[in-house]
Amino acid sequence: MESFFRTHKYLVEHLQPSVRRELMDEINWNDRLIGIKGSRGVGKTTFLLDYAREYFGADNKKCLYVNLNHFYFTARTLVDFADEFQRNGGEVLLIDQVFKYSDWSKELRYCYDHFPNLRIVFSGSSVMRLKEENPDLAGKVVSYNLRGFSFREFLNMMTGNNFPSYSFAELIQHHRQIAEDISNQVNPLDYFQDYMHHGFYPFFREKRNFSENLLKTMNMMLEVDVLYIKQIEQSYLPKLRKLLYLLAVYGPGSPNVSQLSKEIETSRATVMNYIKYLADARLVNILYPRGESFPKKPSKVYLYNSNLMYPICPVEEVNKNVARESFFFNQLQKDNEVNAGIKNAHFLVNQSYHFRIEDNMKFKNSADMYYAVDQTKIGEGNLIPLWLFGFLY
């Protein structure tokens, strides 16, 4: 166990902290079993170590970070490890990559039932259904979702500011004043295109080629978060990869399921299931008309965020209109209901607000529509800067 403490100390001292203040404050750390879900690459490991750094420090042995992908756990059970830790004064066990350990849910439940003085915080893939697929944890685990950086978080990191987030209602009602307050301190448009290209995933701060790193992350999402967790045979990986590529290249129009089934040589039903798996892995976003959901055919399928568009289509010119729509959809979906728009609208938000996404202010304004407008710093009336929707979390 001493080796794990040394690793814990090194990581707490050397891993660059994130800026996920709001989720850190939202979580009730007194709960005894906490699950942190999120897609690969959004910083779950860093978030666990941020907690250890802030609440315990590097040398406090009451808190310990372990990765269940370690070979050590092929020969020793999680229950035995947790038992030894808590008998030696341990209070909080931070567990990464929990799905790499067989029977993890049963052993977490055993720890919950038999070690009442031990709190466990574990990370898991966005694909995992902690309660639905793991009845051992129902009523015991409290789960939270860790998303990639919002534009607000990216801007704060790049400028050293501490801008707060706003609700959708606040942005609709007070967007001009909010935009003016922010723009008086920094020009958000100087940073917005950088965010669209590489700002969603925290590893952009690492001194590596971001696009290559993101491409590897996307492949890991397919190989681990889809195939491994969903227990799909490895031989189907090429079909999933090709489907993701075709969805990206064809754009966000209503998917032609029959054509896609021919191109990846599988059934229509399997295509729909694969699209759902890609959505669970946070590789795509599925947009439905109001009142509809899977397994019905979606209105549109977007890549999950605009960053994904650049490495997946290096030869094709990224469609900036699609990138804007992808950004809007991604940033709103955390706390809002987003459906396919009707008539000329791209989106219907919270069943009441019809939105079009526009490049600039040069368009005919309709009074019954809201507009999220790129290339503008401050809006007016029903014209709201697109970048400002990156301040929703």
Contacts in CASP RR format, 6 or more apart in sequence:
PFRMAT RR
TARGET T0000
AUTHOR 0000-0000-0000
METHOD contacts of the structure
MODEL  1
MESFFRTHKYLVEHLQPSVRRELMDEINWNDRLIGIKGSRGVGKTTFLLD
YAREYFGADNKKCLYVNLNHFYFTARTLVDFADEFQRNGGEVLLIDQVFK
YSDWSKELRYCYDHFPNLRIVFSGSSVMRLKEENPDLAGKVVSYNLRGFS
FREFLNMMTGNNFPSYSFAELIQHHRQIAEDISNQVNPLDYFQDYMHHGF
YPFFREKRNFSENLLKTMNMMLEVDVLYIKQIEQSYLPKLRKLLYLLAVY
GPGSPNVSQLSKEIETSRATVMNYIKYLADARLVNILYPRGESFPKKPSK
VYLYNSNLMYPICPVEEVNKNVARESFFFNQLQKDNEVNAGIKNAHFLVN
QSYHFRIEDNMKFKNSADMYYAVDQTKIGEGNLIPLWLFGFLY
1 64 0 8 1.000
1 81 0 8 1.000
1 84 0 8 1.000
1 85 0 8 1.000
1 88 0 8 1.000
4 64 0 8 1.000
4 65 0 8 1.000
4 66 0 8 1.000
5 61 0 8 1.000
5 64 0 8 1.000
7 65 0 8 1.000
8 52 0 8 1.000
8 58 0 8 1.000
8 63 0 8 1.000
8 64 0 8 1.000
8 65 0 8 1.000
8 66 0 8 1.000
9 58 0 8 1.000
9 59 0 8 1.000
11 49 0 8 1.000
11 65 0 8 1.000
12 49 0 8 1.000
12 52 0 8 1.000
12 53 0 8 1.000
12 57 0 8 1.000
12 58 0 8 1.000
12 65 0 8 1.000
13 58 0 8 1.000
15 45 0 8 1.000
15 46 0 8 1.000
15 49 0 8 1.000
16 46 0 8 1.000
16 205 0 8 1.000
17 46 0 8 1.000
17 49 0 8 1.000
17 50 0 8 1.000
17 53 0 8 1.000
18 43 0 8 1.000
18 46 0 8 1.000
18 47 0 8 1.000
18 50 0 8 1.000
18 202 0 8 1.000
19 153 0 8 1.000
19 156 0 8 1.000
19 157 0 8 1.000
20 47 0 8 1.000
20 50 0 8 1.000
20 146 0 8 1.000
20 153 0 8 1.000
22 165 0 8 1.000
22 393 0 8 1.000
23 47 0 8 1.000
23 144 0 8 1.000
23 146 0 8 1.000
24 47 0 8 1.000
24 50 0 8 1.000
24 51 0 8 1.000
24 54 0 8 1.000
26 144 0 8 1.000
27 34 0 8 1.000
27 144 0 8 1.000
28 142 0 8 1.000
29 51 0 8 1.000
29 55 0 8 1.000
29 119 0 8 1.000
29 121 0 8 1.000
30 119 0 8 1.000
31 119 0 8 1.000
31 142 0 8 1.000
32 112 0 8 1.000
32 116 0 8 1.000
32 118 0 8 1.000
32 119 0 8 1.000
32 120 0 8 1.000
32 140 0 8 1.000
33 108 0 8 1.000
33 112 0 8 1.000
33 119 0 8 1.000
33 120 0 8 1.000
33 137 0 8 1.000
33 140 0 8 1.000
33 141 0 8 1.000
33 142 0 8 1.000
34 119 0 8 1.000
34 120 0 8 1.000
34 121 0 8 1.000
34 122 0 8 1.000
34 141 0 8 1.000
34 142 0 8 1.000
34 143 0 8 1.000
34 144 0 8 1.000
35 121 0 8 1.000
35 122 0 8 1.000
35 123 0 8 1.000
35 124 0 8 1.000
35 130 0 8 1.000
35 141 0 8 1.000
35 142 0 8 1.000
35 143 0 8 1.000
35 144 0 8 1.000
36 44 0 8 1.000
36 47 0 8 1.000
36 48 0 8 1.000
36 121 0 8 1.000
36 122 0 8 1.000
36 123 0 8 1.000
36 124 0 8 1.000
36 143 0 8 1.000
36 144 0 8 1.000
36 146 0 8 1.000
37 123 0 8 1.000
37 124 0 8 1.000
37 125 0 8 1.000
37 126 0 8 1.000
37 128 0 8 1.000
37 130 0 8 1.000
37 143 0 8 1.000
37 144 0 8 1.000
37 145 0 8 1.000
37 146 0 8 1.000
38 44 0 8 1.000
38 123 0 8 1.000
38 124 0 8 1.000
38 125 0 8 1.000
38 126 0 8 1.000
38 145 0 8 1.000
38 146 0 8 1.000
38 147 0 8 1.000
38 282 0 8 1.000
39 125 0 8 1.000
39 126 0 8 1.000
39 148 0 8 1.000
39 221 0 8 1.000
39 225 0 8 1.000
39 281 0 8 1.000
39 282 0 8 1.000
39 283 0 8 1.000
39 304 0 8 1.000
40 125 0 8 1.000
40 217 0 8 1.000
40 220 0 8 1.000
40 221 0 8 1.000
40 224 0 8 1.000
40 225 0 8 1.000
40 281 0 8 1.000
41 148 0 8 1.000
41 201 0 8 1.000
41 202 0 8 1.000
41 203 0 8 1.000
41 217 0 8 1.000
42 146 0 8 1.000
42 147 0 8 1.000
42 148 0 8 1.000
42 201 0 8 1.000
42 202 0 8 1.000
43 146 0 8 1.000
43 148 0 8 1.000
43 202 0 8 1.000
43 203 0 8 1.000
44 96 0 8 1.000
44 123 0 8 1.000
44 124 0 8 1.000
44 146 0 8 1.000
45 67 0 8 1.000
45 96 0 8 1.000
45 123 0 8 1.000
46 202 0 8 1.000
47 123 0 8 1.000
47 146 0 8 1.000
48 65 0 8 1.000
48 94 0 8 1.000
48 96 0 8 1.000
48 121 0 8 1.000
48 123 0 8 1.000
49 65 0 8 1.000
49 94 0 8 1.000
51 94 0 8 1.000
51 121 0 8 1.000
52 58 0 8 1.000
52 63 0 8 1.000
52 65 0 8 1.000
52 92 0 8 1.000
52 94 0 8 1.000
55 63 0 8 1.000
55 92 0 8 1.000
56 62 0 8 1.000
56 63 0 8 1.000
56 92 0 8 1.000
57 63 0 8 1.000
61 88 0 8 1.000
61 89 0 8 1.000
61 90 0 8 1.000
62 89 0 8 1.000
62 90 0 8 1.000
62 91 0 8 1.000
62 92 0 8 1.000
63 90 0 8 1.000
63 91 0 8 1.000
63 92 0 8 1.000
63 93 0 8 1.000
63 94 0 8 1.000
64 85 0 8 1.000
64 90 0 8 1.000
64 92 0 8 1.000
64 93 0 8 1.000
64 94 0 8 1.000
65 94 0 8 1.000
65 96 0 8 1.000
66 81 0 8 1.000
66 93 0 8 1.000
66 94 0 8 1.000
66 95 0 8 1.000
66 96 0 8 1.000
67 95 0 8 1.000
67 96 0 8 1.000
67 97 0 8 1.000
68 78 0 8 1.000
68 95 0 8 1.000
68 96 0 8 1.000
68 97 0 8 1.000
68 98 0 8 1.000
68 100 0 8 1.000
68 101 0 8 1.000
68 104 0 8 1.000
69 96 0 8 1.000
69 97 0 8 1.000
69 100 0 8 1.000
73 81 0 8 1.000
73 101 0 8 1.000
77 107 0 8 1.000
78 95 0 8 1.000
78 101 0 8 1.000
78 104 0 8 1.000
78 107 0 8 1.000
78 108 0 8 1.000
78 111 0 8 1.000
79 107 0 8 1.000
79 110 0 8 1.000
79 111 0 8 1.000
82 93 0 8 1.000
82 111 0 8 1.000
82 115 0 8 1.000
82 118 0 8 1.000
82 120 0 8 1.000
83 115 0 8 1.000
85 93 0 8 1.000
85 118 0 8 1.000
86 93 0 8 1.000
86 115 0 8 1.000
86 117 0 8 1.000
86 118 0 8 1.000
90 118 0 8 1.000
91 117 0 8 1.000
91 118 0 8 1.000
91 119 0 8 1.000
92 118 0 8 1.000
92 119 0 8 1.000
92 120 0 8 1.000
92 121 0 8 1.000
93 118 0 8 1.000
93 119 0 8 1.000
93 120 0 8 1.000
93 121 0 8 1.000
94 121 0 8 1.000
94 122 0 8 1.000
95 120 0 8 1.000
95 121 0 8 1.000
95 122 0 8 1.000
95 123 0 8 1.000
96 122 0 8 1.000
96 123 0 8 1.000
97 123 0 8 1.000
97 124 0 8 1.000
98 104 0 8 1.000
98 108 0 8 1.000
98 122 0 8 1.000
98 123 0 8 1.000
98 124 0 8 1.000
99 124 0 8 1.000
99 125 0 8 1.000
99 128 0 8 1.000
99 228 0 8 1.000
99 229 0 8 1.000
101 107 0 8 1.000
105 134 0 8 1.000
105 136 0 8 1.000
105 137 0 8 1.000
106 136 0 8 1.000
108 120 0 8 1.000
108 122 0 8 1.000
108 136 0 8 1.000
108 137 0 8 1.000
108 141 0 8 1.000
109 136 0 8 1.000
109 137 0 8 1.000
109 140 0 8 1.000
111 118 0 8 1.000
111 120 0 8 1.000
112 120 0 8 1.000
112 140 0 8 1.000
125 224 0 8 1.000
125 225 0 8 1.000
125 229 0 8 1.000
125 281 0 8 1.000
126 145 0 8 1.000
126 225 0 8 1.000
126 280 0 8 1.000
126 281 0 8 1.000
126 282 0 8 1.000
127 225 0 8 1.000
127 226 0 8 1.000
127 229 0 8 1.000
127 230 0 8 1.000
127 277 0 8 1.000
127 280 0 8 1.000
127 281 0 8 1.000
128 134 0 8 1.000
128 229 0 8 1.000
130 137 0 8 1.000
130 141 0 8 1.000
130 143 0 8 1.000
131 137 0 8 1.000
131 138 0 8 1.000
131 139 0 8 1.000
131 141 0 8 1.000
131 143 0 8 1.000
145 334 0 8 1.000
147 334 0 8 1.000
147 393 0 8 1.000
148 200 0 8 1.000
148 201 0 8 1.000
148 202 0 8 1.000
148 305 0 8 1.000
149 157 0 8 1.000
149 195 0 8 1.000
149 199 0 8 1.000
149 200 0 8 1.000
149 201 0 8 1.000
149 202 0 8 1.000
150 165 0 8 1.000
150 331 0 8 1.000
150 390 0 8 1.000
150 391 0 8 1.000
150 392 0 8 1.000
150 393 0 8 1.000
151 188 0 8 1.000
151 191 0 8 1.000
151 192 0 8 1.000
151 195 0 8 1.000
151 327 0 8 1.000
151 331 0 8 1.000
151 387 0 8 1.000
151 389 0 8 1.000
151 390 0 8 1.000
151 391 0 8 1.000
152 163 0 8 1.000
152 165 0 8 1.000
152 390 0 8 1.000
152 391 0 8 1.000
152 392 0 8 1.000
152 393 0 8 1.000
154 191 0 8 1.000
154 194 0 8 1.000
154 195 0 8 1.000
154 199 0 8 1.000
154 200 0 8 1.000
155 161 0 8 1.000
155 163 0 8 1.000
155 186 0 8 1.000
155 188 0 8 1.000
155 191 0 8 1.000
155 195 0 8 1.000
156 162 0 8 1.000
156 163 0 8 1.000
157 205 0 8 1.000
158 191 0 8 1.000
158 194 0 8 1.000
159 185 0 8 1.000
159 186 0 8 1.000
159 191 0 8 1.000
161 185 0 8 1.000
161 186 0 8 1.000
163 182 0 8 1.000
163 391 0 8 1.000
164 391 0 8 1.000
165 391 0 8 1.000
165 392 0 8 1.000
165 393 0 8 1.000
166 174 0 8 1.000
166 178 0 8 1.000
166 391 0 8 1.000
166 392 0 8 1.000
167 335 0 8 1.000
167 392 0 8 1.000
168 332 0 8 1.000
168 335 0 8 1.000
168 336 0 8 1.000
168 349 0 8 1.000
168 350 0 8 1.000
168 392 0 8 1.000
170 178 0 8 1.000
171 178 0 8 1.000
171 384 0 8 1.000
171 388 0 8 1.000
171 389 0 8 1.000
171 391 0 8 1.000
171 392 0 8 1.000
172 353 0 8 1.000
172 370 0 8 1.000
172 384 0 8 1.000
175 379 0 8 1.000
175 381 0 8 1.000
175 384 0 8 1.000
175 385 0 8 1.000
175 388 0 8 1.000
176 378 0 8 1.000
176 379 0 8 1.000
176 380 0 8 1.000
176 381 0 8 1.000
178 388 0 8 1.000
178 391 0 8 1.000
179 377 0 8 1.000
179 378 0 8 1.000
179 379 0 8 1.000
179 385 0 8 1.000
179 388 0 8 1.000
180 378 0 8 1.000
182 188 0 8 1.000
182 388 0 8 1.000
182 391 0 8 1.000
183 377 0 8 1.000
183 378 0 8 1.000
187 377 0 8 1.000
188 377 0 8 1.000
188 385 0 8 1.000
188 387 0 8 1.000
188 388 0 8 1.000
189 375 0 8 1.000
189 377 0 8 1.000
189 387 0 8 1.000
192 374 0 8 1.000
192 386 0 8 1.000
192 387 0 8 1.000
196 306 0 8 1.000
196 307 0 8 1.000
196 323 0 8 1.000
196 327 0 8 1.000
197 306 0 8 1.000
197 307 0 8 1.000
197 310 0 8 1.000
198 204 0 8 1.000
198 210 0 8 1.000
198 211 0 8 1.000
198 214 0 8 1.000
198 307 0 8 1.000
198 310 0 8 1.000
199 307 0 8 1.000
200 305 0 8 1.000
200 306 0 8 1.000
200 307 0 8 1.000
200 330 0 8 1.000
201 210 0 8 1.000
201 214 0 8 1.000
201 217 0 8 1.000
201 307 0 8 1.000
203 210 0 8 1.000
203 213 0 8 1.000
203 214 0 8 1.000
203 217 0 8 1.000
204 210 0 8 1.000
206 213 0 8 1.000
211 310 0 8 1.000
211 311 0 8 1.000
211 314 0 8 1.000
212 311 0 8 1.000
214 307 0 8 1.000
214 308 0 8 1.000
214 310 0 8 1.000
214 311 0 8 1.000
215 311 0 8 1.000
215 312 0 8 1.000
218 244 0 8 1.000
218 283 0 8 1.000
218 308 0 8 1.000
218 311 0 8 1.000
218 312 0 8 1.000
219 241 0 8 1.000
221 281 0 8 1.000
221 282 0 8 1.000
221 283 0 8 1.000
222 237 0 8 1.000
222 240 0 8 1.000
222 241 0 8 1.000
222 244 0 8 1.000
222 281 0 8 1.000
222 283 0 8 1.000
223 234 0 8 1.000
223 237 0 8 1.000
225 280 0 8 1.000
225 281 0 8 1.000
226 232 0 8 1.000
226 240 0 8 1.000
226 277 0 8 1.000
226 278 0 8 1.000
226 280 0 8 1.000
226 281 0 8 1.000
227 233 0 8 1.000
227 234 0 8 1.000
227 236 0 8 1.000
227 237 0 8 1.000
227 240 0 8 1.000
230 277 0 8 1.000
232 277 0 8 1.000
239 264 0 8 1.000
239 265 0 8 1.000
239 266 0 8 1.000
239 274 0 8 1.000
240 274 0 8 1.000
240 277 0 8 1.000
240 278 0 8 1.000
242 263 0 8 1.000
242 264 0 8 1.000
243 260 0 8 1.000
243 264 0 8 1.000
243 271 0 8 1.000
243 274 0 8 1.000
243 275 0 8 1.000
243 278 0 8 1.000
244 278 0 8 1.000
244 283 0 8 1.000
244 284 0 8 1.000
244 312 0 8 1.000
245 312 0 8 1.000
246 260 0 8 1.000
246 263 0 8 1.000
246 264 0 8 1.000
247 255 0 8 1.000
247 260 0 8 1.000
247 275 0 8 1.000
247 278 0 8 1.000
247 284 0 8 1.000
247 301 0 8 1.000
247 303 0 8 1.000
248 303 0 8 1.000
248 308 0 8 1.000
248 309 0 8 1.000
248 312 0 8 1.000
248 313 0 8 1.000
249 313 0 8 1.000
249 316 0 8 1.000
250 256 0 8 1.000
251 301 0 8 1.000
251 302 0 8 1.000
251 319 0 8 1.000
251 322 0 8 1.000
252 287 0 8 1.000
252 300 0 8 1.000
252 301 0 8 1.000
252 302 0 8 1.000
252 322 0 8 1.000
252 325 0 8 1.000
252 326 0 8 1.000
253 299 0 8 1.000
253 300 0 8 1.000
253 301 0 8 1.000
254 297 0 8 1.000
254 298 0 8 1.000
254 299 0 8 1.000
254 300 0 8 1.000
255 275 0 8 1.000
255 297 0 8 1.000
255 298 0 8 1.000
255 300 0 8 1.000
255 301 0 8 1.000
257 268 0 8 1.000
257 271 0 8 1.000
257 272 0 8 1.000
257 297 0 8 1.000
258 268 0 8 1.000
260 271 0 8 1.000
261 267 0 8 1.000
261 268 0 8 1.000
261 270 0 8 1.000
261 271 0 8 1.000
264 271 0 8 1.000
264 274 0 8 1.000
266 274 0 8 1.000
272 294 0 8 1.000
272 295 0 8 1.000
272 297 0 8 1.000
275 284 0 8 1.000
275 286 0 8 1.000
275 298 0 8 1.000
275 301 0 8 1.000
276 286 0 8 1.000
276 294 0 8 1.000
276 295 0 8 1.000
278 284 0 8 1.000
279 285 0 8 1.000
279 286 0 8 1.000
279 304 0 8 1.000
282 304 0 8 1.000
283 303 0 8 1.000
283 304 0 8 1.000
283 308 0 8 1.000
284 301 0 8 1.000
284 302 0 8 1.000
284 303 0 8 1.000
284 304 0 8 1.000
285 301 0 8 1.000
285 302 0 8 1.000
285 303 0 8 1.000
285 304 0 8 1.000
285 326 0 8 1.000
285 329 0 8 1.000
285 330 0 8 1.000
285 333 0 8 1.000
286 294 0 8 1.000
286 298 0 8 1.000
286 300 0 8 1.000
286 301 0 8 1.000
287 298 0 8 1.000
287 299 0 8 1.000
287 300 0 8 1.000
287 301 0 8 1.000
287 302 0 8 1.000
287 329 0 8 1.000
287 338 0 8 1.000
287 339 0 8 1.000
287 340 0 8 1.000
287 347 0 8 1.000
288 294 0 8 1.000
288 296 0 8 1.000
288 298 0 8 1.000
288 299 0 8 1.000
288 339 0 8 1.000
288 340 0 8 1.000
289 299 0 8 1.000
289 339 0 8 1.000
289 340 0 8 1.000
289 341 0 8 1.000
290 339 0 8 1.000
290 340 0 8 1.000
290 348 0 8 1.000
290 351 0 8 1.000
291 339 0 8 1.000
299 340 0 8 1.000
299 341 0 8 1.000
300 340 0 8 1.000
302 322 0 8 1.000
302 325 0 8 1.000
302 326 0 8 1.000
302 329 0 8 1.000
302 330 0 8 1.000
303 309 0 8 1.000
303 312 0 8 1.000
303 326 0 8 1.000
304 326 0 8 1.000
304 330 0 8 1.000
305 326 0 8 1.000
305 327 0 8 1.000
305 330 0 8 1.000
306 323 0 8 1.000
306 324 0 8 1.000
306 326 0 8 1.000
306 327 0 8 1.000
306 330 0 8 1.000
309 318 0 8 1.000
309 319 0 8 1.000
309 322 0 8 1.000
309 323 0 8 1.000
309 326 0 8 1.000
310 318 0 8 1.000
320 359 0 8 1.000
321 357 0 8 1.000
321 359 0 8 1.000
324 357 0 8 1.000
324 359 0 8 1.000
324 372 0 8 1.000
324 374 0 8 1.000
324 386 0 8 1.000
325 346 0 8 1.000
325 347 0 8 1.000
325 357 0 8 1.000
327 386 0 8 1.000
327 389 0 8 1.000
327 390 0 8 1.000
328 346 0 8 1.000
328 347 0 8 1.000
328 355 0 8 1.000
328 357 0 8 1.000
328 372 0 8 1.000
328 386 0 8 1.000
328 389 0 8 1.000
329 338 0 8 1.000
329 347 0 8 1.000
331 389 0 8 1.000
331 390 0 8 1.000
331 392 0 8 1.000
331 393 0 8 1.000
332 338 0 8 1.000
332 347 0 8 1.000
332 349 0 8 1.000
332 389 0 8 1.000
332 392 0 8 1.000
334 392 0 8 1.000
334 393 0 8 1.000
335 392 0 8 1.000
335 393 0 8 1.000
336 349 0 8 1.000
336 350 0 8 1.000
336 392 0 8 1.000
337 349 0 8 1.000
337 350 0 8 1.000
337 351 0 8 1.000
338 347 0 8 1.000
338 348 0 8 1.000
338 349 0 8 1.000
339 347 0 8 1.000
339 348 0 8 1.000
339 349 0 8 1.000
339 351 0 8 1.000
340 347 0 8 1.000
340 348 0 8 1.000
341 347 0 8 1.000
341 348 0 8 1.000
341 354 0 8 1.000
341 355 0 8 1.000
342 348 0 8 1.000
342 354 0 8 1.000
343 354 0 8 1.000
344 356 0 8 1.000
344 366 0 8 1.000
344 369 0 8 1.000
345 354 0 8 1.000
345 355 0 8 1.000
345 356 0 8 1.000
345 369 0 8 1.000
346 355 0 8 1.000
346 356 0 8 1.000
346 357 0 8 1.000
347 354 0 8 1.000
347 355 0 8 1.000
347 357 0 8 1.000
348 354 0 8 1.000
348 355 0 8 1.000
349 355 0 8 1.000
353 370 0 8 1.000
354 368 0 8 1.000
354 369 0 8 1.000
354 370 0 8 1.000
355 369 0 8 1.000
355 370 0 8 1.000
355 371 0 8 1.000
355 372 0 8 1.000
356 369 0 8 1.000
356 370 0 8 1.000
356 371 0 8 1.000
356 372 0 8 1.000
357 371 0 8 1.000
357 372 0 8 1.000
357 374 0 8 1.000
357 386 0 8 1.000
358 371 0 8 1.000
358 372 0 8 1.000
358 373 0 8 1.000
358 374 0 8 1.000
359 373 0 8 1.000
359 374 0 8 1.000
359 375 0 8 1.000
360 373 0 8 1.000
360 374 0 8 1.000
360 375 0 8 1.000
360 376 0 8 1.000
361 373 0 8 1.000
361 376 0 8 1.000
361 383 0 8 1.000
363 371 0 8 1.000
365 371 0 8 1.000
365 382 0 8 1.000
365 383 0 8 1.000
367 382 0 8 1.000
369 382 0 8 1.000
370 382 0 8 1.000
370 384 0 8 1.000
371 382 0 8 1.000
371 383 0 8 1.000
371 384 0 8 1.000
372 384 0 8 1.000
372 385 0 8 1.000
372 386 0 8 1.000
372 389 0 8 1.000
373 379 0 8 1.000
373 383 0 8 1.000
373 384 0 8 1.000
373 385 0 8 1.000
373 386 0 8 1.000
374 385 0 8 1.000
374 386 0 8 1.000
374 387 0 8 1.000
376 383 0 8 1.000
376 385 0 8 1.000
376 386 0 8 1.000
377 385 0 8 1.000
378 385 0 8 1.000
379 385 0 8 1.000
END
